Amino acid sequence: MSKEKIIPYKIYLEEHEMPDSWYNVRADMKNKPAPLLNPGTLQPLTLEEMSGIFCEELCRQELDDTTPYFPIPEEIKKFYKMYRPSPLVRAYCLEEKLQTPAKIYYKFEGNNTSGSHKLNSAIAQAYYAKNQGLKGVTTETGAGQWGTALSMACAYLGLDCQVYMVKCSYEQKPFRREVMRTYGANVTPSPSDTTEVGRKILKEFPGTTGSLGCAISEAVEAATSQEGYRYVLGSVLTQVLLHQSVIGLESKAAMDKYGIKPDVIIGCAGGGSNLGGLISPFMGEKLRGEADYRIIAVEPASCPSFTRGKYVYDFCDTGKVCPLAKMYTLGSSFIPAANHAGGLRYHGMSSVLSQLYADGYMEAVSVEQTSVFKAAEEFARVEGILPAPESSHAIKVAIDEALKCKETGEEKTILFGLTGTGYFDMVAYERYNNGEMSDHIPSDEELAKGFAGIPRFPGNDI
């Protein structure tokens, strides 16, 4: 009997096989990500300056691009064991449905109450805040997964949690909001009239449905105006990609256990947390010249920062109170169309992933949301999991790649990240099923409005 025939549907690692350390892919990057800049001085942000917004240990992780591994504290490992290791699943049923010779695997991160991978970094950030003696943290959330994860982590550690939720998601996803409140979080629709920057945004954009950039601005203001609070972010930052590397490390360990090597690795991309986490050890091998993989980032056509954005320094938030990051960006004032239902709505992309993309180590494609939900339902009907809309971007492209294998007869091995479940996203599924969902691809003129707000200074040409 061939080895292929005995590979199980689900590959689980034992607890003792879980990673002991997070992997920092920057250590293996020849071209390091550009540093964050102080928006006032345009000089690289110092540890002291950053510590006024973020927790001190997280700032050290953010600024360290040479240390390859960071040991995972025991208390975080203990928390991880409630839902980790997560399964690596062979999508046998999807393969059969597609009649493809491709072998499809997905790393499933939805087996916790938050319903997504976001808990991996939420517990780490809450842990460091607690260790610093803080009272609580503030944050933003788009579709709600990050806010849910952080509220869980804060409840576990006894921290106050204040969440600014993008207004259209706040209204479309009341059950996600209520899970956060159940875990003790205070949830405010953003932009709101509770902060100075929120009031400014409402005045400038009356009736706006909000954006992650708006919510970040409010959360940062709330953190810096309250003693004993710091701001935490669920994606984009290098510290978040570091914590999420547990996804890729487990995926690689599980595949190595059965002698499996992926040819194609696919992840959805909004700010970059799940994609960066999934690809990290594979990308490390690629950077070191030890192996080669085709890596694909999938983003929504309605928020196409990789595929249509500018690679420049830009503000991380709409209120322009955060540091400047060099990234692929649509401009900090860019707000996705109100009909955008699939998450992944941030205007920029992780500086780490942006550098890797600019250097040609990965590809990026954009897909329209009706095709994403079609792929989501096709997957749900054969694999038994209702996927999050974000994850479904990766599913869409995984199916596309598998069908190409059907045409060519190639037996490629495909790995994608299933970031979480879609049970709190039923309003979007309802719109799709009712035929009420439409696609919106921003025009060049629409994108130009966002680009107009990108800061101009020597060397930051757009």
N, C-alpha and C positions, 0 to 999 in steps of 0.2 A: 504494500500500500504506500502511495507517495506521501511525502510530508504534507503536501498541500491539502490532502483529503482529511487530515486530522486537525487542522487548524479550527479551533472552536468559534462559535458565533461571537462570543465575548471573551476577550483576553483580560484577565484580572491579574494585577501584580499582588503579591503578599504585602502586608504592612511593612515588613522589614526591607522590602524592595523599593519603598518610596524614596524619593530623593532626599538627601540630608542637607543639600545646599541648593540655592538658586544659581542659575548660570547667567553671567553678564556677557552677552554677545559682543558688547563694545570692546572687550579686552582683545578680541581676535580681529577687529576691524582695522585695516590699514589706514583708511580715511575715517577718522573719528567724527561723530556728529558734531556740528557746530555748537558752541556753547550758548546757553541762554544769556541774553543781554539785559542789563538794567535799562529800562526805557528812557530814563532821565539822562544817564551818562553815556549810553551805548557801549559800555564796557562789560566784559563778562561778569555775570552775577556771582557774587562771593557767597561763601557759606553763611556769613553773618547776615547779609541782605536777605538771603533765601529763608533763613530761620525765622524771620518775622512773619512769614506766611505759612511755611510748612514745618513739620516736626524735625527736630535736629538730626536724628539718625536717618530719616528719609532724605534729608538734604545731602548727607554724606553719600548715601547710595546714589542719589541723582548725579552728583558731580564726579563720581569715581568711574573712569572709563578704562582702568587698567587691571583691576582685581577681577579675575575670571569667575570666582565662586564666593558666595556669601552664605555662611552657615545659617540654616533655618532654626530659629530659637525653639526650644522644646515646647513652650506653651502653644506656639503656632502649629507645630507638628501634631500636638495632641488634638487641637481643633480640627486640623486637616483630616485626622483619622475618622472623624464623624461621617465624612463623605468621600474620602480619598483612600486608596487610589481609585480613580474613575475608570470605567471600562473602555477598552479599545474594541470596537465592534466591527465585525466583517459583515458588510451589507449584502449578504447572499441573496436575499429576496429582491432587492433593487437590481442586482446584477441579472437575476433571472428575468425580471420584468423587462429590462432593457435589452436582453439577449446579447450582452456584450462579453467579449473575452477579458475585459478589464477586471481587475480585482479591486474592490472598493472597500476602504476602511474609514471609519470615523471615530474620533475621540469625543465621547459624550460627557459634557460638563454640566448637564442639567439635573443631576441626581442630588439636589439639595433644595431646601425650601425657597431660596432666592431664585432658583430656576436657571442659574447661569454660572459661567466661569468667574464672574466678578467677585465672588466670595474669597477667591484665592488671594487677592490683593487687599480686600476690605479688612480681613482679619489681621493682616500684617500691618496695615496703616493704623488701625485702631490699637493694636498692641504697642506700637512705638509711641502713640499719643498717650496711652495709659502709663507707660514707663516713664514718660517725661513729666508725669504728674498733672496733666491737663484735665480740665473739667469736661470738655467735649470738642466736637469737630463739626465743621460745616462742609457742605458739598453741593454739587449740582447733579441732576440726573435727567436723561433724555427719555428713553423708553421706559425707564424705571428699574432696570436690573441692578444698576450700580447703587441706587438709593436703597433698594431692598436689601442688597448684600451688606451695605454699610450699617443699616439699621440693625440687622441681625448681629453683626460683629460688635457693635456698640452695646447692644443689650447684653451680650455674653460677658463683656468686660466692664459694664456699669458706667458707660460714658454717655453724655448727652449727644444727640444727633439731630442736626438741623439740615433739612434737605430743600433745595430750590429746584422744583420740577418744571421742565419746559411746559408752558401753559397748554399747548394742544395735547400733549401726552397726559397731563393732569386731568383734562376733560375726557379724553378718549379711553383712559385706562384707570377707572376709579378703583378697581380691585387691587391693582398694583399699589396704588396710593394707600389703600386701607391695610395692606400687608405691612407697609412701612410704619403706619400709625400703630398697628398691633404690636410691633416691636419697639414702640416708644418714640419713634421719630416725629419731629415737628415738620410737616410738609407744606410748603408754600408755592403756589403757582408763580412762574416767572415769565416775563417781568412783573414785578409787584410794586406796590407803593410803600413797602416796608423798608426800602433802602434808597439812598440818594441816587445811586446809579440806576436802579429800577425805575424811579420816577422820571429820570432823564431819558431813558430809553422809551418809556411810554409816551412821553411828550414828543419825541422825535419820530416814533413809529406808532401812532395811535391805532389801536385795534390789532396790534401784532400778535401772532400766535406763539412767539418766542423762539428761542434757539439755545443751543448749549452755550454759545458764547455769552448770551445774556445771563443765563443762570450762573455761569462761572463768575461773572462780574459781581453778582449779588452775593454769592457765597463767600467770595474773597473779602468783600466789604464787611459782611457779617462777622467773619473770623477776626479781622484786624480791628474791629470796633468793640470786641468783647474780650475782657481779660480771661486768660486761661483757655482760649480756643485757638485752634489752627485749622487751616483749610486742607482738605484731602481731595484728590482727583482720581477718577476711576479708569482713566485711559491716558493716552498721549505721552505722559511723562516716562522717562527711562526707568524710574523706580518701579512703576507699575508693570512694565514689560519684564523687569527682573523677577518680580513675584510670580508673574504668570508663566515664567519659564517652567514651572512645575508641570504644566500641560505637555509641553514638548518633551521634557525629560522622561515623563512617564510613558509617553507615546513611543519614544525611541527604545526605552527599556523593554516595553511589551513586544515591539516588533523584533528587536534583537533576540528575544527569548525564543522566537519561532523562525528566526532566519529570514525575516521579511525586510525588504528594502524598498521604500516608496520611490517611484519615478517622478510623480507629480504631487506636490503638497499645496493645498488650497485653503485659504481662510478669508472670511469676510473682513472688511476693513472700514472702520469708522474713524477712530482715533488711533487704533493699532494695538490695543491690549491683547486681544485673543490671537490675532495673527502673529504678533511678535512673540507671544508665549509659545504658540504651537511650533513655529519654525525655528526657534532659537538654537537647539542643539544640532539640527540639520544644517542650518545656516553656518554654525560654527565649523562644522566639517567642511562645508563648501569654502569658507574663507581660508581655512588652513590647507586646502588642497587635498583633503583626505577622501572626499566623495563629491558627487555632483547630483543636484536635484533641480527640477524645474519647479519654481515657487511662484504661485499666482495669488495676488491680492484682488479681491472682488469688492467693488464699491457700488453704491446706487447711482444710476444715471442722473438722478435729481440732486445729488450732492457729490460731484465727481472731482474731489481734490487731487487725487493722483493723476487721473487721466486728462484733466483740463485745467488744473490749478497751476499756480506759479511757484517755483522753488526759490523762496526768498524769506527774509526775516519778516515776521508778522506778529501782531498781538495774539495772544492765546484766547482773548475774551473780547466781547463786543464793547464793554465799557472802557477798554484800554487801560486797565489797572494792573494787569499781570505782566510778567517779563515777556520779552520778545524771543520767539523761537524760530530757527530756520527750518522751514518745513514746506511741503507742498500745501498750498492754501488757496482758498477761494476768497479770502479777505474776511476779516473778523466781523464785518457787518453783514455778511451773507446769511440769509435766512432761507432755509429750504421751503419749497412750496407747501401750502397748508395740506395738500392732498398726499403728501409724503408720509407713508405709514410704516415703512420698514426699518426704522431706527437708522443707525449709522449716519447721524445728521450733523456731526461736527464739521466745522469749516476747514480744519487743517488735519495734518497727519503727523504721527510720531516722528521726531527728528531722527531717531535711529532708523526707522523704516524708510524715511525720506532719503537719507544718505545711501542706504543699501539699494534703493530703487534708482537713484541718480547714478550710482556706480554700476548698474546693470546686473545686479545679483538676483533680481526678482522682476516679475512682470505685473501689470495691473490691467484689469478690464472693468468696465462699468456695465451694469445690467438694469433693465427697466422693471419696475415693481410688479407689474402684472405677470411677467414671466417668472419672477421670483416666487410669487404665491402659487403659480401653477406648479412649479417644481416642488414647493413645500407640500402641497396636497398629494402630489404623485408619491413623494417620499413617505408621507404619513400613512397612505393607504397600503403600503407594502412593508414598511419597517416598524409600524406600530407606535411611533413617537410623533407627536405634533410639534414641529420645530419652531423655534423663535423666528420671526421674520428676518432678523439679522443673519442667523445661521443659514437661512434659506438662500441667501446670496451665494454662499459657498456650495450649497447643494445644487443650485442651478448650473454652476460652472462644472461641478463634478460630473453631473449628468451629461453635459455637453462633451466633456473630455472622454467619458465612457462611450458615448455614441460615435465619436471619432475613431475610437479603437474598434468599434463594430464595423466601421467602414473600411478600415485599413487591415483589420485582423491582428493588430498588435495587442499583446497581453501585458499592458502596462499596469502597474500597481499605483492606485490613487489613494491618498490620505487627505481627509478634510476635517475641519473642526466643526463639531456640532456644539455651538456655544451654550445652548440652553433650550428650554421648552417654550412653547407659544401659548400656554393656557391663559395668560393674562392679556393676550393680544387678539381676543375674539372679535372685537369691533372691526379690526382690520380684516380678519378672515370673513366676517359678515359682509363687509363692503365688497370684497372680492367675489364672494359667492352670489351676491345680489347683482353683480355686473355694474356696481357703482364705482369701482376703482378705476382710475385712469393713470396714465403715465405723464410725467412732466420732465422734459429735458430742458434745462435752462438755456436760453439763447445767449449768444455772445454778448449781446447788449445787457442782459441781466447779469452775467458774470462780470462785465466791465464795471458795474456799480460796486460790486464787492472789491474788485481789484483797486478801485480808486481810493479806498481807505487804507491800503497798505502803506506803511510809513516809508518816506523817501529820505535816504541819507547816503553818503558816499559808499559805494560797494553794494548797495541794495537795489540793484537795477531790476525793473520788471519789464 
